[in-house]
Amino acid sequence: MSAETPPPTETTTPAETTTPSRTGPPDGPPRGRLLILLAVVGAEFMLQLDGTIVNVALPGLRTDLDLGISEASWVVNGFFLAFAGLLLPAGRLGDLLSHRRLFLWGVGLVGAASLLAGLAPNLPVLVAGRALQGAGAAVAGPAGLALLTREFTGPRRERAFSLYAVVTGLGAVSGMLLGALLTWLGDWRWTLLVNVPVALTVVLLGARTLSPAPPRPDRRPAGLPGAALVVGALTALVYGLVRAADHGWDDTAALLCLGGALLLGAAWVTVDRRSAEPLVPPHVLADRRRAGGFLGLVTLAAVLTSFLFLMVQYLDAVLGLGPLGTGLAILPFGLSLLVTTQLLDRFLAGFGHRPRPVTGLAVVLLAVLWLTRLHEDSGYATGMLGPTTLLGIGVGLALVPLNLTILATTRPEDTGVTAGILQAALTVGGTLGLALLLVPYNRAGGEPGTAVPAAFDWSAGIAGLSLLTVAACWYLPGRAPRE
């Protein structure tokens, strides 16, 4: 991994080195490293699938359980509310106990919850299972990222994060495609039960290959009041955004939830700053490069989530491709992401980490601007294939260095909570993007042929904001962390 020379005025404390400590040797046998990578990346792929795999199965689920649209929406929302709300406390718990232990517990909980939801006889049991899935994902996700940072060093860490970025980008697309295929072969329950053998395999593999790390008796547990406040703030924020997406930004309940999220967030900041062992140590967010990376991920997630939503509407309603055809039509995004992270991004590694995300976000902006030219008579090959492929290239260029800079410059004892913030940024950003983009979509009448291009106009503005934010935080004069 290439490193850029820090400014002469920069001082770096021993605790802020780029390579977190680990219990085992930094470079174990190649087969052992491969199995570790398969366990962590396999778990992340399963967690990413869970966010979207049920979406295409909702019509059959509604028929089977006799549900309305608003009731069925909780099958999706229940997962995201539990996931977003628990990310930060779960990440901090991994720092205090053991990332390995939290990873195995979280994946095991996802598997058990998937079995419960897949066999659910009614809506309450199904929603409870989906919420437990989200809780397990919140526990396992940050722990998996922290384990990648701990188990891999140097160029191997960069390759591991490249594969992780592919999985993150492909998760939503693969979820829709796999969900359509499983629903076609069986029924909606298969989209949930498929997690059970995957989770069991990951737990067995992880238990065998991941090096144990002892608890940190020198660290006092994070304060319970602060943890409760941040759970409440994130849950209220995500629910308010989901409510705004469904009912509009003038909905009273949505506004009350968003206002409550602000109040709870302010209370959490006050409590955390006075705590001897805060949930989020101030230095995690104080660094400008890391803060810029978090903001870049929020806005990039907003663009990606809106892209997937808008493209599904256009491909299904305008081109009439259906669920399976829609999943295949978005597949070039994932393939270009794969090629970029595994080939092109490695070629550009010699240029350092700072130019790559800025270049990637500029490519993302160009792709979204291209999508604004869609109209009712656009064909897939002439109007959508090019920008979809270009978007995958841009995301591939931006995502890996953003993740690496955030995690590799974090103190070893804070990798879990930093990973939790990273994944919370992606979750909140995606939910925020969908809520915002539905405003121009609905103003244009909700007809995909005209509403989708109008919504992409707003998405281009978000992509431009993402580019400016990262460029300002990473290039303006001032202290920057060592790569």
Backbone hydrogen bonds, N-H to C=O, Kabsch-Sander energy under -0.5 kcal/mol:
donor,donor_aa,acceptor,acceptor_aa,energy
10,E,7,P,-1.8
16,E,13,T,-1.7
17,T,14,P,-1.0
33,R,29,P,-2.2
34,L,30,P,-2.3
35,L,31,R,-2.2
36,I,32,G,-2.1
37,L,33,R,-2.5
38,L,34,L,-2.4
39,A,35,L,-2.3
40,V,36,I,-2.4
41,V,37,L,-2.7
42,G,38,L,-2.2
43,A,39,A,-1.9
44,E,40,V,-2.2
45,F,41,V,-2.4
46,M,42,G,-1.9
47,L,43,A,-2.4
48,Q,44,E,-2.6
49,L,45,F,-2.3
50,D,46,M,-1.8
51,G,47,L,-0.7
51,G,48,Q,-0.8
52,T,48,Q,-0.5
52,T,49,L,-1.5
53,I,49,L,-3.1
55,N,52,T,-1.2
56,V,52,T,-0.6
57,A,54,V,-1.0
58,L,54,V,-0.5
58,L,55,N,-1.3
61,L,57,A,-2.2
62,R,58,L,-2.9
63,T,59,P,-1.8
64,D,60,G,-2.5
65,L,61,L,-2.4
66,D,62,R,-0.9
67,L,62,R,-1.9
72,A,68,G,-2.4
73,S,69,I,-1.7
74,W,70,S,-0.5
74,W,71,E,-1.2
75,V,72,A,-1.7
76,V,72,A,-0.6
76,V,73,S,-0.8
77,N,73,S,-2.9
78,G,74,W,-2.2
79,F,76,V,-0.5
80,F,76,V,-1.4
81,L,77,N,-2.6
82,A,78,G,-1.6
83,F,79,F,-2.3
84,A,80,F,-2.8
85,G,81,L,-2.1
86,L,82,A,-1.5
87,L,83,F,-0.8
87,L,84,A,-0.6
90,A,86,L,-2.3
91,G,87,L,-2.4
92,R,88,L,-2.3
93,L,89,P,-2.2
94,G,90,A,-1.7
95,D,91,G,-1.3
96,L,92,R,-1.6
97,L,93,L,-2.4
102,L,98,S,-2.4
103,F,99,H,-2.4
104,L,100,R,-2.2
105,W,101,R,-2.5
106,G,102,L,-2.8
107,V,103,F,-2.4
108,G,104,L,-2.3
109,L,105,W,-2.4
110,V,106,G,-2.2
111,G,107,V,-2.2
112,A,108,G,-2.4
113,A,109,L,-2.8
114,S,110,V,-2.2
115,L,111,G,-1.8
116,L,112,A,-2.1
117,A,113,A,-2.8
118,G,114,S,-2.6
119,L,115,L,-1.4
120,A,117,A,-1.1
126,L,122,N,-1.9
127,V,123,L,-3.0
128,A,124,P,-2.2
129,G,125,V,-2.3
130,R,126,L,-2.3
131,A,127,V,-2.6
132,L,128,A,-2.3
133,Q,129,G,-2.0
134,G,130,R,-2.2
135,A,131,A,-2.2
136,G,132,L,-2.6
137,A,133,Q,-2.5
138,A,134,G,-2.2
139,V,135,A,-1.7
140,A,136,G,-2.7
141,G,137,A,-2.8
143,A,139,V,-0.8
144,G,140,A,-2.5
145,L,141,G,-1.9
146,A,142,P,-2.4
147,L,143,A,-2.2
148,L,144,G,-2.0
149,T,145,L,-1.9
150,R,146,A,-1.9
151,E,147,L,-3.3
152,F,148,L,-1.4
156,R,153,T,-1.2
157,R,153,T,-0.8
157,R,154,G,-0.6
158,E,154,G,-1.4
159,R,155,P,-2.3
160,A,156,R,-2.3
161,F,157,R,-2.6
162,S,158,E,-1.9
163,L,159,R,-2.1
164,Y,160,A,-2.2
165,A,161,F,-2.4
166,V,162,S,-1.9
167,V,163,L,-2.2
168,T,164,Y,-2.4
169,G,165,A,-2.5
170,L,166,V,-2.7
171,G,167,V,-1.5
172,A,168,T,-0.6
173,V,169,G,-0.6
174,S,170,L,-3.5
175,G,171,G,-2.3
176,M,172,A,-1.8
177,L,173,V,-2.1
178,L,174,S,-3.5
179,G,175,G,-2.5
180,A,176,M,-2.0
181,L,177,L,-2.1
182,L,178,L,-3.0
183,T,179,G,-2.3
184,W,180,A,-2.0
185,L,181,L,-2.3
186,G,182,L,-2.8
190,W,187,D,-1.4
191,T,188,W,-1.0
192,L,189,R,-1.2
193,L,189,R,-2.5
194,V,190,W,-1.6
195,N,192,L,-1.4
196,V,193,L,-1.3
198,V,194,V,-0.9
199,A,195,N,-3.2
200,L,196,V,-2.2
201,T,197,P,-2.1
202,V,198,V,-2.4
203,V,199,A,-2.5
204,L,200,L,-2.2
205,L,201,T,-2.5
206,G,202,V,-3.1
207,A,203,V,-2.6
208,R,204,L,-1.2
209,T,205,L,-1.8
210,L,206,G,-2.3
216,R,96,L,-1.4
219,R,216,R,-1.8
220,R,218,D,-0.5
223,G,277,E,-1.0
227,A,223,G,-1.8
228,A,224,L,-2.6
229,L,225,P,-2.3
230,V,226,G,-2.2
231,V,227,A,-2.1
232,G,228,A,-2.2
233,A,229,L,-2.6
234,L,230,V,-2.5
235,T,231,V,-2.3
236,A,232,G,-2.5
237,L,233,A,-2.3
238,V,234,L,-2.6
239,Y,235,T,-2.5
240,G,236,A,-2.6
241,L,237,L,-2.2
242,V,238,V,-2.6
243,R,239,Y,-2.9
244,A,240,G,-2.3
245,A,241,L,-2.2
246,D,242,V,-1.8
247,H,243,R,-3.0
248,G,244,A,-2.1
251,D,248,G,-1.3
255,L,251,D,-2.2
256,L,252,T,-2.6
257,C,253,A,-2.3
258,L,254,A,-2.4
259,G,255,L,-2.5
260,G,256,L,-2.7
261,A,257,C,-2.3
262,L,258,L,-1.8
263,L,259,G,-2.2
264,L,260,G,-2.8
265,G,261,A,-2.5
266,A,262,L,-2.4
267,A,263,L,-2.5
268,W,264,L,-2.5
269,V,265,G,-2.3
270,T,266,A,-2.1
271,V,267,A,-2.6
272,D,268,W,-3.2
273,R,269,V,-2.1
274,R,270,T,-1.0
275,S,271,V,-0.6
275,S,272,D,-0.8
284,V,281,P,-1.8
285,L,281,P,-0.6
285,L,282,P,-0.8
286,A,282,P,-1.4
287,D,283,H,-0.9
291,A,287,D,-2.5
292,G,288,R,-2.7
293,G,289,R,-2.1
294,F,290,R,-2.5
295,L,291,A,-2.4
296,G,292,G,-2.4
297,L,293,G,-2.1
298,V,294,F,-2.1
299,T,295,L,-2.2
300,L,296,G,-2.4
301,A,297,L,-2.6
302,A,298,V,-1.7
303,V,299,T,-1.9
304,L,300,L,-2.4
305,T,301,A,-2.7
306,S,302,A,-1.8
307,F,303,V,-2.2
308,L,304,L,-2.4
309,F,305,T,-2.3
310,L,306,S,-2.9
311,M,307,F,-2.7
312,V,308,L,-2.0
313,Q,309,F,-1.9
314,Y,310,L,-2.2
315,L,311,M,-3.1
316,D,312,V,-2.1
317,A,313,Q,-2.5
318,V,313,Q,-0.5
318,V,314,Y,-1.8
319,L,314,Y,-1.7
321,L,315,L,-2.3
325,G,321,L,-0.8
326,T,322,G,-2.5
327,G,323,P,-2.2
328,L,324,L,-2.0
329,A,325,G,-2.0
330,I,326,T,-1.5
331,L,327,G,-0.6
331,L,328,L,-0.5
333,F,330,I,-1.5
334,G,330,I,-0.8
335,L,331,L,-2.3
336,S,332,P,-2.5
337,L,333,F,-1.9
338,L,334,G,-2.3
339,V,335,L,-2.5
340,T,336,S,-2.3
341,T,337,L,-2.4
342,Q,338,L,-2.0
343,L,339,V,-2.1
344,L,339,V,-1.3
345,D,340,T,-4.2
347,F,343,L,-1.8
348,L,344,L,-1.8
349,A,346,R,-0.9
350,G,347,F,-0.6
351,F,348,L,-2.0
352,G,349,A,-1.8
356,R,352,G,-0.5
358,V,354,R,-0.9
359,T,355,P,-2.4
360,G,356,R,-2.8
361,L,357,P,-2.8
362,A,358,V,-1.8
363,V,359,T,-2.0
364,V,360,G,-2.3
365,L,361,L,-2.2
366,L,362,A,-2.0
367,A,363,V,-2.3
368,V,364,V,-2.4
369,L,365,L,-2.4
370,W,366,L,-2.0
371,L,367,A,-1.8
372,T,368,V,-1.2
373,R,370,W,-1.6
374,L,371,L,-1.6
378,S,375,H,-1.8
383,G,379,G,-2.2
384,M,380,Y,-2.0
385,L,380,Y,-2.4
388,T,384,M,-2.2
389,T,385,L,-2.1
390,L,386,G,-2.5
391,L,387,P,-2.4
392,G,388,T,-1.5
393,I,389,T,-1.7
394,G,390,L,-2.3
395,V,391,L,-2.6
396,G,392,G,-2.2
397,L,393,I,-2.0
398,A,394,G,-1.9
399,L,395,V,-2.8
400,V,396,G,-0.7
402,L,398,A,-1.7
403,N,399,L,-2.5
404,L,400,V,-2.8
405,T,401,P,-2.5
406,I,402,L,-2.0
407,L,403,N,-2.4
408,A,404,L,-3.1
409,T,405,T,-0.9
410,T,407,L,-1.2
414,D,411,R,-2.2
415,T,412,P,-1.1
418,T,414,D,-2.0
419,A,415,T,-2.4
420,G,416,G,-2.0
421,I,417,V,-2.2
422,L,418,T,-2.4
423,Q,419,A,-2.4
424,A,420,G,-2.3
425,A,421,I,-2.5
426,L,422,L,-1.7
427,T,423,Q,-2.3
428,V,424,A,-3.0
429,G,425,A,-2.2
430,G,426,L,-2.1
431,T,427,T,-2.2
432,L,428,V,-2.8
433,G,429,G,-2.6
434,L,430,G,-2.0
435,A,431,T,-2.1
436,L,432,L,-2.4
437,L,433,G,-2.7
438,L,434,L,-1.3
439,V,436,L,-1.4
441,Y,437,L,-1.5
442,N,438,L,-2.5
443,R,439,V,-2.2
444,A,440,P,-1.6
445,G,442,N,-1.7
446,G,441,Y,-1.8
450,T,447,E,-1.6
451,A,447,E,-3.5
452,V,448,P,-1.6
454,A,450,T,-1.2
455,A,451,A,-2.2
456,F,452,V,-2.1
457,D,453,P,-1.1
458,W,454,A,-0.9
459,S,455,A,-2.0
460,A,456,F,-2.3
461,G,457,D,-1.3
462,I,458,W,-1.9
463,A,459,S,-2.5
464,G,460,A,-2.3
465,L,461,G,-2.1
466,S,462,I,-2.3
467,L,463,A,-2.1
468,L,464,G,-2.4
469,T,465,L,-2.5
470,V,466,S,-2.1
471,A,467,L,-2.2
472,A,468,L,-2.5
473,C,469,T,-2.4
474,W,470,V,-2.1
475,Y,471,A,-1.8
476,L,472,A,-1.5
483,E,4,E,-0.6
